[in-house]
Structures are given as C-alpha cells and as structure tokens.
Amino acid sequence: MTTVRVLVDAVGQYNSGDIVTDAPDGLVDIAKKEIRNAATGQLLAEIVDGNGAIDGVPSERELQLQTELEQSKAREAELLEQIDILQSEGELKELKATAKELKISGYTKMDVEELKLAISAAGGAADGK
C-alpha cells in the first residue's frame, strides 16, 4: 500500500493537497519518477509515509517548526534561569532583613547559605520568616 501526496491540481482525478492512500500504479509511478509540470517545473506528486514525511526526509515546514521548537526551548531555559536568579535574590533579601533584625555582624557580605547558618546560630528561623 503506497501513499502519495498530490502537489498540483488536476493530476488524474486528484487535486493539490490530496493524500491518496493505496494510490493507483499510475500515480505511484508519477511520484517515483518525480515527474514535473512541463510549464512550471513543479513536482506533480510525492511518496509519503504514514506520518506524511516524504521518503523519510522532513519537509521545509517540518524543518521550520523544528527550528522554532529549538528556539522556544532555548528561550524557556533562559527564562527559567532568570526566574531562579530572581527567586534567589528575593530569598537573599529576606535573609538579610532577618539578619539585620537579629543584629548579625557582617550579614551584608554573606551569601544565602552563610546567612541561613548565622540566623540559625542566632536562634532565628533560617527561612527568613
């Protein structure tokens, strides 16, 4: 059973965009031999698999979508990193405020982990609340 995608109008009884499952031998031959329109040079039909891929080669649209997907994933990673930075900055501010209330010396130069330890040692809540 061969599936063929018709690329131009009026190829036999089929029109552009038609996907013909169990295509007749003549249409399969047109696709296999890569016969083109004499006037425009456009390919008349192509063999496709069950997913619509042409002989295992991704279409131009599939390649474009893959590129867009990769760009979206990269952007998502950037945004997640920015969220992590903002959250850690917020946590740092809370811890510094707690350390200030507890009058812990040198709190302004401490990182998050050092502040948590110093707050715990001073008897405060290490989560900054």
N, C-alpha and C positions, 0 to 999 in steps of 0.2 A: 504494500500500500504506500503510494508516494503522495506527498502533499506538496502542492505548488501554489505560490503566490503570484497572482497576475498583477503586472505593474503598469499596464496601459489599457485603455478602453478598447473593446471590440477585438479580443483575441478569442476567436470562435464565438461561443455564447457568453463569454465571461467579460467582466469589466475590471478596471483598475481597482486594486484593493481586495478583490475576491481571493479567498483562500480555498483551494479546491482539494479536499481530501479524496483519496482514491482517484486521482486525476487520470483522465484518459491518456493512452500512449502518445498521441499527437502532442498534447500539452506538455507531457513529461519530456518528450524529445526537444520541444522548443526551449524548455528551461535548461536541459542538459547541454544542448549545443550553444546556449547563450545567444540565441537569435535576437537581432536588434531590428528596430523600426528603420526602414531604409531612409526615410526622410529626416528623422530626428536623431537616430543613433541610440535611442533609448532601449534598454533591455526590455523584452516583452514579458518574461516570466522568470521565476527563480524557484529552485527547490528549497523547501523549508522542512525543519524537523517539527516535532510535536509542540515545541515551545516558540515556534516562529523564527528560530535562528536559521540563517542561511548557511547551509553546509558547515555549521559549527563556527562560522565567522560572525562576530557581533555586528549588528547594523550600526550605521552612523548615529542613530538616535540612542541606541544602547550604550555606545561609547560616550556620548554626550552625558547621558544620565549617570554613567559610572563616574565620570569626571566630577559632575555636580555632587554626587554622593560623597566622594572623597573630600571635596572642598567643605561640604557640610560637616563631615566628621572632624576635620581639622579645626573648623570654627568652633564646634562643640567642645573639643578638647581645650581650646584657648579660653572659652567662656567658663568651663569648669575650673580651670586653673585660676582665673580671676576671682571666681566665687570663693575658692579655697583661701586665696590671699585675703580677700575682704573679711571672711569669717575669722581668720586667724588674727587679723588686725583688730577686729571687734573684741575678740577674746582677750587680746593683749591689753586693750584699753580698759576693759572691765577689771582685769587682774591688777593693773597699775592703780586704778582707783581704789581697789580694796587694799592694796599695799600701802597706799598713801594714808588711808584711814587708820591702818594698823601701825603707821609710822615706822615702816621698814626702811632702813637706810640703804641707799644705793639702788632702790627699786627701778629708777628710770633707766638704768643700764642693763637690767636683767631681761632675759628672753622669757618666753611663756613657761617653759619647764622650771627655770630658776625661780620665777615668781610663784608658781604653784608650790614648790618646796618651801620657799620662805614664808608664804602665807600659812601653810600647814604648820610649820615650825612655830609661827607666832600665835597659833591657835585659831586662825580664821578658816573659813570654808575655802578650799582650794579651787572651787569652780568660779570664784569671783562674786558669789551672791551671799 
